[in-house]
């Protein structure tokens, strides 16, 4: 991995941290935020692996800034987010961009919180899903709108990076 690639990875991780500080209001205390938007950008511009790393680190740092309300369960969420962003990148690279965004929104908003039904209960799931869906929708639509424009810029000005 080149220094340029590592620099871009660090930049998107830093943007994810900033996005993680912009919380989506929820009925319960969670770390729902805009940390996945930069991860989706990284996935579309740098590839699935870097996007997944940005998603995982972005979520963990977002959770830290929110006081780690779910303790070590945030490690599971970080892994889930990495997987969702990896799948987004795979679909995006196959030019199934609308499907990539829809799958990301459904995974992030409905599927990823399912394991917490067994750990915390149905009340938590029902309480967190509306804010997760709103955040996933906003993150996904922002990425879907920005990626085509940034991809062309990336290709023109930053040769040597995947785009």
Secondary structure as UniProt FT lines:
FT   HELIX           3..20
FT   HELIX           35..46
FT   HELIX           48..65
FT   TURN            66..67
FT   TURN            69..72
FT   HELIX           73..93
FT   TURN            94..95
FT   HELIX           97..106
FT   HELIX           107..111
FT   HELIX           112..114
FT   HELIX           115..119
FT   HELIX           122..157
FT   TURN            159..160
//
